[in-house]
């Protein structure tokens, strides 16, 4: 009895690898964006504190 055509696991494995790469890249970009935002907020808060101290 024939079991049908062979499964194409090579393309599936390549596709999974590419999707994993894409996910990792997006996660890394998200982390970098959050870090940049955090630094920017800290810088702005520091500037506000300095301005308040200078105003007094």
TIDRENMI-183564 format. One record per residue: z, x, y of N, C-alpha, C in turn. Coordinates in steps of 0.02 Angstrom, whole numbers, padded with zeros to 5 digits, always signed. Last residue first. Example, Ala and Ser with C-alpha at 12.3 -4.5 7.8 and 13.67 -1.06 7.14 Angstrom:
REM residues 2
+00354+00642-00112+00357+00684-00053+00394+00645+00002/+00390+00660-00284+00390+00615-00225+00390+00660-00165/
***
This chain:
REM residues 56
+02090+00707+03906+02161+00697+03924+02185+00746+03973/+01965+00750+03877+01970+00696+03924+02042+00686+03948/+01982+00842+03774+01960+00866+03839+01970+00813+03894/+02015+00756+03670+02064+00805+03693+02046+00832+03762/+01895+00686+03656+01956+00650+03673+02009+00698+03700/+01809+00790+03619+01796+00754+03681+01858+00716+03703/+01864+00825+03495+01863+00874+03549+01853+00840+03616/+01840+00706+03423+01909+00730+03434+01912+00779+03492/+01700+00705+03426+01737+00651+03458+01809+00673+03473/+01673+00819+03349+01651+00817+03419+01689+00763+03457/+01724+00777+03227+01753+00836+03260+01735+00836+03334/+01635+00672+03199+01707+00659+03209+01742+00716+03244/+01516+00746+03185+01522+00697+03239+01596+00680+03253/+01549+00823+03071+01531+00856+03134+01539+00808+03193/+01567+00722+02977+01623+00767+02993+01610+00802+03060/+01438+00669+02973+01494+00627+02994+01553+00671+03015/+01369+00780+02922+01352+00754+02987+01409+00711+03015/+01425+00793+02795+01432+00848+02843+01419+00823+02914/+01384+00671+02739+01456+00686+02745+01467+00742+02796/+01247+00688+02740+01277+00635+02779+01351+00648+02791/+01233+00793+02649+01211+00802+02718+01243+00750+02764/+01283+00727+02535+01317+00786+02560+01299+00799+02633/+01188+00627+02518+01258+00609+02529+01297+00667+02559/+01075+00707+02492+01075+00661+02550+01147+00643+02568/+01113+00768+02372+01101+00809+02432+01104+00767+02495/+01121+00655+02288+01181+00697+02300+01173+00738+02364/+00987+00614+02291+01040+00568+02314+01103+00608+02331/+00924+00723+02234+00909+00706+02302+00962+00660+02332/+00981+00712+02105+00993+00772+02145+00980+00758+02219/+00926+00591+02063+00999+00598+02068+01017+00658+02112/+00790+00624+02063+00814+00572+02108+00890+00576+02117/+00789+00721+01962+00768+00739+02029+00794+00688+02079/+00829+00646+01852+00870+00702+01873+00854+00721+01945/+00720+00558+01841+00787+00532+01854+00833+00587+01881/+00617+00650+01812+00613+00608+01873+00683+00582+01892/+00660+00699+01689+00651+00744+01746+00653+00706+01812/+00653+00581+01615+00717+00614+01624+00715+00662+01683/+00514+00561+01618+00559+00512+01649+00628+00542+01662/+00471+00672+01545+00451+00665+01615+00497+00615+01651/+00530+00644+01420+00546+00706+01455+00530+00700+01529/+00465+00526+01388+00537+00526+01396+00559+00587+01436/+00334+00574+01375+00349+00523+01425+00424+00522+01440/+00349+00660+01267+00328+00687+01331+00346+00638+01387/+00382+00568+01167+00429+00622+01184+00412+00651+01252/+00265+00494+01164+00328+00461+01180+00380+00513+01202/+00171+00586+01123+00166+00557+01190+00231+00525+01212/+00225+00611+00993+00215+00665+01041+00212+00638+01112/+00223+00499+00915+00288+00519+00943+00281+00575+00994/+00134+00382+00870+00119+00437+00915+00184+00459+00950/+00136+00343+00697+00162+00333+00764+00148+00394+00806/-00006+00305+00598+00051+00348+00614+00073+00334+00686/-00047+00136+00545-00062+00200+00578+00002+00240+00593/+00011+00076+00383-00014+00069+00451-00025+00136+00483/+00040+00092+00252+00097+00081+00296+00075+00071+00369/-00040+00023+00111-00044+00061+00173+00014+00043+00219/+00000+00041-00059+00000+00000+00000+00000+00043+00063/
***
